[in-house]
Amino acid sequence: YSTTAEGRRMRAFQTIMNAGRPNLLESAYAGTQKRAYEKDILLSGALAGVTLTTVFPATGTGQQLQMIAKLIAARNTLCQKRQIFYAELNGFDTHDNQTSAGAGGQEPLLTELDDAVKAFYDAMVELGVQNEVTLFTSSDFSRTLTPNKTDATAGSDHAWGGHALVIGGAVNGNNIYGQMASLTLGGSSDVDSGNSRGRYIPTTSVDEYAATLAKWFGVGSTEMATVFPNLPRFAHPDLGFMG
């Protein structure tokens, strides 16, 4: 503590955290800070013992999934038996330059996703837990089938029905689940019958998709109605893509 500026700052920070406070809000806030600090020490120690040979891409998504892989590897040290992790990849709101190979286009976005997911699955195989870990994608919207322009800067507008990816050793893979919408512009699946942009109605609900994953994760039949109260409205409470 006495030899570096960082050490002296940490000592001062610890003194502030440990100081008694008569104000309940200040005391609660200081307690939260102290617990976060202690958990950071615990987490750093657990991750220090993790070694992965799988090489992850140096992208935002790759680094997120690499940290998740390390946390899974340290699960026993952290006394974790069942965990949920979130990673995000932004930029798919491609109203312009959708086919661009540069920043902001679908090609580099999908390439980043593909490379990161491949590395993550390889890491799960390295750890021997590929059957116990499932990665899935989720998005709040899709894109219209037709572009919004006719020149090279064309993109697409917001739509409804889209696709999701599910990856893992427990997945009944190499298949498409759900009913593919008719891609006929102005057809039975296209709600934009007036201008026919290709905004398709989903044929599989988010509830069915999530319930299938939740069942594999351990949600029982008695709890399913509580977790997914709208599930009885749909025909397939289990889509069958999880083993």
C-alpha positions in Angstrom: 0.0 0.0 0.0 2.8 2.5 0.8 4.9 2.0 -2.3 2.5 2.9 -5.1 0.0 5.5 -5.9 -2.5 2.8 -6.8 -2.0 1.1 -3.4 -2.5 4.4 -1.5 -5.7 5.1 -3.4 -7.0 1.6 -2.7 -6.2 2.1 1.0 -8.1 5.4 1.0 -11.0 3.7 -0.8 -11.1 0.9 1.8 -11.1 3.4 4.6 -14.1 5.2 3.1 -15.9 1.9 2.6 -15.3 0.8 6.2 -16.2 4.1 7.8 -19.3 4.0 10.0 -22.2 6.2 8.8 -25.4 7.1 10.7 -27.3 7.8 7.5 -29.0 4.6 6.4 -28.8 5.4 2.6 -25.1 6.2 2.8 -24.4 3.0 4.9 -26.3 0.8 2.4 -24.4 2.4 -0.5 -21.1 1.9 1.2 -22.0 -1.7 1.9 -22.9 -2.3 -1.7 -19.5 -0.9 -2.8 -17.7 -3.1 -0.3 -19.4 -6.3 -1.4 -18.7 -5.5 -5.1 -15.0 -5.0 -4.2 -14.9 -8.3 -2.3 -16.7 -10.1 -5.1 -14.2 -8.6 -7.7 -11.3 -10.1 -5.7 -13.1 -13.5 -5.5 -13.8 -13.4 -9.3 -10.3 -12.3 -10.2 -8.9 -15.1 -8.2 -11.2 -17.7 -9.8 -10.4 -16.5 -13.3 -6.7 -16.5 -12.6 -6.8 -20.3 -12.6 -8.5 -20.6 -15.9 -6.6 -21.6 -19.0 -8.2 -21.9 -22.4 -6.4 -22.8 -25.6 -9.3 -21.9 -27.8 -8.5 -18.6 -29.6 -11.3 -16.1 -29.6 -11.5 -13.3 -32.2 -10.5 -9.8 -31.0 -14.0 -8.4 -31.5 -16.6 -7.1 -29.1 -18.7 -10.3 -29.4 -15.6 -12.5 -29.3 -14.3 -10.9 -26.1 -17.8 -11.2 -24.5 -18.1 -14.9 -25.2 -14.5 -15.5 -24.2 -15.3 -14.0 -20.7 -18.4 -16.1 -20.5 -16.4 -19.2 -21.4 -13.9 -18.4 -18.6 -16.7 -17.9 -16.1 -18.1 -21.3 -17.1 -14.7 -22.8 -16.7 -14.5 -21.3 -13.2 -18.0 -22.5 -12.2 -16.8 -24.9 -9.5 -14.5 -22.4 -7.9 -17.4 -19.9 -7.9 -19.9 -22.6 -6.7 -22.2 -22.0 -9.6 -24.3 -24.9 -10.9 -26.8 -23.1 -13.2 -26.0 -19.8 -14.9 -27.4 -17.4 -17.5 -25.2 -15.1 -19.4 -26.0 -12.3 -21.8 -23.9 -11.0 -24.7 -25.0 -8.4 -27.3 -24.1 -7.4 -30.8 -25.6 -4.1 -31.9 -25.9 -2.6 -35.4 -28.5 -4.7 -37.2 -30.9 -1.7 -37.5 -29.7 -1.4 -41.1 -31.9 1.1 -42.8 -28.9 2.0 -45.0 -26.0 0.3 -46.7 -27.2 -3.1 -45.6 -25.1 -5.1 -48.1 -21.9 -3.1 -47.4 -18.8 -5.0 -46.6 -17.7 -2.1 -44.4 -18.7 -1.0 -40.9 -22.4 -1.1 -40.4 -23.2 -3.7 -43.1 -24.8 -7.1 -42.5 -21.7 -8.9 -43.9 -19.2 -7.8 -41.1 -21.9 -8.1 -38.4 -22.7 -11.7 -39.4 -19.0 -12.5 -39.8 -18.4 -11.3 -36.3 -21.2 -13.3 -34.9 -20.2 -16.5 -36.8 -16.5 -16.3 -35.7 -17.4 -15.6 -32.1 -20.0 -18.4 -31.8 -17.7 -20.9 -33.4 -14.9 -20.0 -30.9 -17.3 -20.3 -28.0 -18.6 -23.7 -29.1 -15.0 -24.9 -29.5 -14.2 -23.7 -26.0 -17.2 -25.6 -24.6 -15.8 -28.7 -26.3 -12.4 -28.0 -24.8 -14.0 -27.8 -21.4 -16.1 -30.9 -22.0 -19.4 -29.1 -21.3 -20.8 -28.7 -24.8 -23.9 -30.8 -23.8 -24.5 -28.7 -20.8 -24.3 -25.3 -22.4 -26.7 -23.9 -25.0 -26.2 -20.6 -26.8 -29.2 -19.0 -28.5 -29.9 -15.7 -30.2 -32.8 -13.3 -29.7 -33.8 -10.0 -31.3 -36.6 -7.6 -30.9 -37.3 -7.2 -34.7 -36.4 -8.4 -38.1 -36.1 -6.7 -41.5 -38.4 -6.4 -44.5 -37.6 -8.6 -47.5 -37.4 -5.8 -50.0 -34.9 -2.9 -49.7 -36.0 0.6 -49.1 -34.1 2.1 -52.0 -32.8 1.0 -55.4 -29.2 2.3 -55.2 -26.1 1.1 -53.5 -27.1 2.7 -50.1 -30.2 0.5 -49.8 -31.1 -1.1 -46.5 -34.4 -2.5 -45.2 -37.1 -1.4 -42.7 -38.4 -2.9 -39.5 -40.4 -6.1 -39.8 -41.7 -8.9 -37.6 -40.9 -12.5 -38.4 -37.2 -13.5 -38.4 -34.8 -16.3 -37.5 -33.0 -17.4 -34.4 -30.0 -19.6 -33.9 -29.5 -22.3 -31.3 -26.1 -23.9 -30.8 -24.9 -26.6 -28.4 -24.4 -30.3 -27.9 -27.9 -30.8 -26.5 -29.5 -29.2 -29.6 -31.2 -31.4 -32.1 -29.4 -29.6 -34.9 -29.1 -29.5 -38.6 -32.7 -28.6 -38.9 -35.2 -25.7 -39.2 -37.9 -25.6 -36.6 -41.2 -23.8 -37.2 -43.0 -23.1 -40.4 -41.2 -21.0 -43.0 -43.4 -18.1 -44.1 -44.4 -17.7 -47.7 -42.0 -15.3 -49.2 -44.4 -14.1 -51.8 -44.7 -10.3 -51.7 -48.3 -9.4 -50.9 -49.0 -13.1 -50.2 -50.7 -14.7 -47.2 -47.8 -14.1 -44.8 -47.1 -10.5 -45.9 -49.0 -7.9 -43.8 -47.8 -5.1 -46.1 -50.3 -6.1 -48.8 -50.6 -2.5 -50.0 -47.0 -1.8 -50.8 -45.6 -5.4 -50.5 -42.4 -4.8 -48.6 -42.3 -8.2 -47.2 -43.1 -7.7 -43.5 -43.9 -11.2 -42.6 -46.0 -12.5 -39.7 -44.1 -14.9 -37.5 -45.2 -18.5 -37.6 -43.6 -19.4 -34.3 -44.0 -17.4 -31.1 -41.4 -16.1 -28.8 -43.2 -18.0 -26.0 -42.8 -21.3 -27.8 -39.1 -20.6 -28.5 -38.3 -19.5 -25.0 -40.4 -22.3 -23.3 -38.5 -25.0 -25.2 -35.2 -23.6 -23.9 -36.7 -23.1 -20.4 -37.8 -26.8 -20.3 -34.3 -27.9 -21.1 -32.9 -25.5 -18.5 -35.1 -27.1 -15.8 -38.4 -25.2 -15.7 -41.0 -27.8 -14.8 -44.5 -28.2 -16.2 -46.1 -26.8 -13.1 -44.0 -23.6 -13.3 -44.3 -23.2 -17.0 -47.7 -21.5 -16.9 -46.3 -18.9 -14.4 -43.2 -18.2 -16.4 -45.1 -18.1 -19.8 -48.7 -17.2 -19.1 -49.5 -16.8 -22.8 -48.0 -20.2 -23.8 -51.4 -22.0 -23.9 -52.4 -19.7 -26.7 -50.0 -21.4 -29.0 -49.9 -24.9 -30.5 -46.4 -26.0 -29.7 -45.2 -25.5 -26.1 -42.1 -27.6 -26.9 -40.7 -27.1 -30.4 -38.5 -30.1 -30.0 -35.1 -28.6 -30.9 -33.6 -29.4 -27.5 -32.6 -33.0 -26.7 
